[in-house]
């Protein structure tokens, strides 16, 4: 199984930036894709961005042009650079890993609050 630990959340003013990190450990050879989801109070968890082992990326329409997902394979870490943050980006952000012949893994989540 894969273990995921997120970091980098916090409080930021509208228009500001944050970078989230997700460090993977364990059976990382099983991972074929990773991503970031978020869940705001009273709302369903939604996909924010994803990246495959081949480097292909996809984004939710609401974050295109503002967020960038990337990875450092040597560090087994995936990042989410978030720029031009808006109050509606406020949520708990979760990292996930899709694996061969294993259930999806989730991190514990990190809170992002965008407020003046």
C-alpha positions as CSV (number, residue, x, y, z in Angstrom):
1,X,0.0,0.0,0.0
2,X,1.0,3.6,-0.6
3,X,1.0,6.2,2.2
4,X,0.6,9.9,1.3
5,X,1.4,12.9,3.4
6,X,0.3,16.4,2.4
7,X,1.7,19.7,3.5
8,X,1.7,23.4,2.6
9,X,-1.9,24.5,3.4
10,X,-2.7,27.6,5.3
11,X,-4.4,31.0,5.2
12,X,-3.8,33.3,2.3
13,X,-5.3,36.5,1.0
14,X,-7.3,36.6,-2.3
15,X,-4.9,36.8,-5.2
16,X,-2.1,35.1,-3.2
17,X,-0.3,31.8,-3.8
18,X,0.3,28.6,-2.0
19,X,2.2,25.4,-2.9
20,X,0.9,22.1,-1.7
21,X,3.2,19.0,-1.4
22,X,2.3,15.3,-1.3
23,X,5.0,12.9,-0.4
24,X,4.4,9.2,-1.2
25,X,6.0,6.2,0.5
26,X,5.5,2.5,0.6
27,X,4.7,0.6,-2.6
28,X,5.3,3.5,-4.9
29,X,6.1,1.3,-7.8
30,X,2.4,0.5,-8.1
31,X,1.4,4.2,-8.7
32,X,0.3,5.1,-12.2
33,X,-1.4,8.4,-11.5
34,X,-1.7,11.0,-8.7
35,X,-3.9,13.9,-8.2
36,X,-5.4,16.5,-5.9
37,X,-9.0,16.7,-4.9
38,X,-10.7,19.3,-2.7
39,X,-13.8,19.3,-0.5
40,X,-15.5,22.5,0.7
41,X,-18.0,22.5,3.6
42,X,-21.3,21.1,2.4
43,X,-20.0,20.1,-1.0
44,X,-18.8,16.9,-2.6
45,X,-15.2,16.2,-3.1
46,X,-14.1,17.3,-6.5
47,X,-11.0,16.7,-8.7
48,X,-8.7,19.7,-9.0
49,X,-5.8,18.3,-11.0
50,X,-4.2,15.0,-11.9
51,X,-0.9,13.8,-13.3
52,X,0.0,10.4,-14.8
53,X,3.3,8.5,-14.6
54,X,3.9,9.6,-18.1
55,X,3.5,13.3,-17.2
56,X,0.1,14.0,-18.7
57,X,-1.9,16.4,-16.7
58,X,-5.6,17.4,-16.4
59,X,-7.3,20.2,-14.5
60,X,-10.8,21.2,-13.4
61,X,-12.1,24.1,-15.5
62,X,-12.3,26.3,-12.4
63,X,-8.5,26.1,-11.8
64,X,-7.1,26.1,-15.4
65,X,-4.5,28.8,-15.8
66,X,-4.2,29.3,-12.1
67,X,-3.0,26.0,-10.7
68,X,-0.2,23.8,-11.9
69,X,0.4,20.2,-10.9
70,X,3.9,18.8,-11.1
71,X,6.0,16.0,-9.7
72,X,9.5,15.2,-8.6
73,X,10.1,11.5,-9.2
74,X,13.4,11.5,-7.3
75,X,11.5,12.7,-4.2
76,X,8.3,10.7,-4.8
77,X,6.5,14.0,-4.4
78,X,3.7,15.7,-6.3
79,X,3.1,19.4,-6.0
80,X,0.2,21.7,-6.6
81,X,1.1,25.3,-7.2
82,X,-1.9,27.5,-6.7
83,X,-1.8,31.1,-7.9
84,X,-4.4,33.9,-8.0
85,X,-6.3,32.2,-5.2
86,X,-10.0,33.0,-4.8
87,X,-12.2,32.6,-1.7
88,X,-14.1,29.8,-3.6
89,X,-10.8,27.8,-3.5
90,X,-11.2,27.4,0.2
91,X,-11.4,23.7,1.0
92,X,-9.6,20.8,2.4
93,X,-7.2,19.5,-0.2
94,X,-6.5,15.8,-0.5
95,X,-3.8,14.0,-2.4
96,X,-4.6,10.6,-4.0
97,X,-2.6,7.9,-5.7
98,X,-4.1,5.4,-8.2
99,X,-2.2,2.1,-8.1
100,X,-2.0,-1.1,-10.1
101,X,-3.9,-3.9,-8.3
102,X,-4.5,-1.9,-5.2
103,X,-7.2,0.5,-3.9
104,X,-6.8,4.2,-4.3
105,X,-4.8,5.8,-1.5
106,X,-5.7,9.1,0.1
107,X,-3.7,11.6,2.3
108,X,-5.1,13.1,5.5
109,X,-5.9,16.4,3.8
110,X,-4.6,19.9,4.3
111,X,-6.7,23.0,4.8
112,X,-6.5,25.9,2.4
113,X,-8.3,29.1,3.4
114,X,-8.5,32.1,1.1
115,X,-9.8,35.1,3.0
116,X,-8.9,38.8,3.6
